[in-house]
Amino acid sequence: MTPDPLSAKFQALADPTRRAILARLALGETSVSKLAEPFAMSMPAVSKHLKVLENAGMITRGRDAQWRPCRIEPGALKEVDDWLEQYRQLWEERFDRLDAYLKQLQAAEAGAAAKAPKKKQTRTKPRRAKRPRSH
């Protein structure tokens, strides 16, 4: 069973190696061998990572004689960003409500403190240290 496109993208993003590959491809098109350089893994392992990214629609791979260019798809993360935006708005609204509630509490606290009778401050003399008795 093939996962839905959004699930495939999250699955692809779940691996730090694939995220690193995407970060590199965000800088521009490059070959598979150049993508594999920073990783301590075989070329078949890198190819498997690229296949996951390709199946998720996040990259495309080409073939130009011996050169195998990879490039990130321009709208690759749009669907992920759109999905996250719903939750970003939800949390911003919740934080705004929490902020308003805290300001309300602070104002009520400040008002109560202003209405409270002021205590007369008494000054106390500092205590002197006791001297040891001599025998």
C-alpha positions in Angstrom: 0.0 0.0 0.0 1.4 3.4 -1.0 1.2 6.1 1.6 -0.5 9.3 0.8 1.8 12.1 -0.5 2.0 14.0 2.8 2.9 10.8 4.7 5.5 9.9 2.2 7.1 13.4 2.6 7.1 13.1 6.4 8.6 9.6 6.1 11.3 11.0 3.8 12.0 13.9 6.2 12.2 11.6 9.2 15.7 10.5 8.4 18.6 12.9 9.1 20.6 11.7 6.1 17.7 12.6 3.8 17.3 16.0 5.4 21.0 16.6 4.9 20.7 15.6 1.2 17.8 18.0 0.8 19.8 20.8 2.5 22.6 20.2 0.0 20.2 20.1 -3.0 18.7 23.4 -1.8 22.0 25.0 -2.8 21.6 23.7 -6.4 21.7 20.7 -8.7 24.5 18.2 -8.1 25.6 14.7 -8.9 24.8 11.6 -6.9 28.5 11.0 -6.2 28.9 14.6 -4.8 25.8 14.1 -2.6 27.4 10.9 -1.3 30.8 12.4 -0.3 30.0 13.6 3.2 28.3 10.3 4.2 30.1 7.2 5.5 27.9 4.9 3.4 28.0 3.0 0.2 26.6 4.3 -3.1 23.8 1.8 -3.0 22.8 3.1 0.4 22.8 6.7 -0.8 20.8 5.6 -3.8 18.2 4.1 -1.5 17.9 7.4 0.3 17.5 9.2 -3.0 14.8 6.8 -4.1 12.8 7.6 -1.0 13.1 11.3 -1.7 12.2 10.8 -5.3 9.2 8.6 -4.5 8.0 11.4 -2.1 8.2 13.9 -4.9 10.9 15.9 -3.2 13.7 15.4 -5.8 14.1 14.5 -9.4 17.0 12.6 -10.8 18.2 12.8 -14.4 20.7 11.1 -16.6 23.2 13.0 -18.8 25.7 10.5 -20.2 27.8 9.6 -17.1 26.5 12.4 -15.0 23.5 11.7 -12.8 22.2 15.1 -11.7 19.8 15.4 -8.7 17.7 18.5 -8.0 15.2 19.5 -5.4 11.7 20.0 -6.6 10.8 23.7 -6.1 7.4 23.0 -4.4 8.6 19.9 -2.6 7.9 21.2 0.9 4.8 23.2 0.0 2.4 20.5 1.1 4.2 20.0 4.4 4.3 23.7 5.0 0.6 24.1 4.2 -0.2 21.3 6.7 2.0 22.8 9.4 0.5 26.2 8.9 -2.8 25.1 10.3 -1.1 24.1 13.5 1.1 27.2 13.6 -2.0 29.4 13.5 -3.7 27.3 16.2 -0.7 27.6 18.5 -0.3 31.3 17.8 -3.9 31.9 18.7 -3.5 29.9 21.9 -0.3 31.8 22.9 -2.1 35.1 22.2 -4.9 34.1 24.5 -2.5 33.0 27.1 -0.6 36.3 26.8 -3.9 38.2 27.2 -4.8 36.2 30.2 -1.4 36.7 31.9 -1.7 40.4 31.3 -5.1 40.4 32.8 -3.8 38.6 35.9 -0.9 41.0 36.2 -3.2 44.0 36.0 -5.5 42.5 38.6 -2.5 41.8 40.8 -1.2 45.3 40.4 -4.7 46.8 41.1 -5.0 44.7 44.3 -1.5 45.7 45.5 -2.4 49.4 44.9 -5.6 49.1 47.0 -4.1 47.2 49.8 -3.3 49.2 52.9 0.4 50.1 53.2 2.1 48.6 56.1 4.1 51.0 58.2 7.7 50.0 58.0 9.5 49.8 61.3 13.2 50.2 61.4 15.1 47.7 63.4 18.5 48.1 64.7 21.0 45.7 63.4 22.1 43.1 65.9 25.6 43.1 67.2 27.6 40.0 67.1 28.2 38.4 70.5 31.7 38.4 71.7 33.1 35.2 73.0 33.5 35.3 76.8 37.0 35.1 78.1 37.7 32.9 81.1 
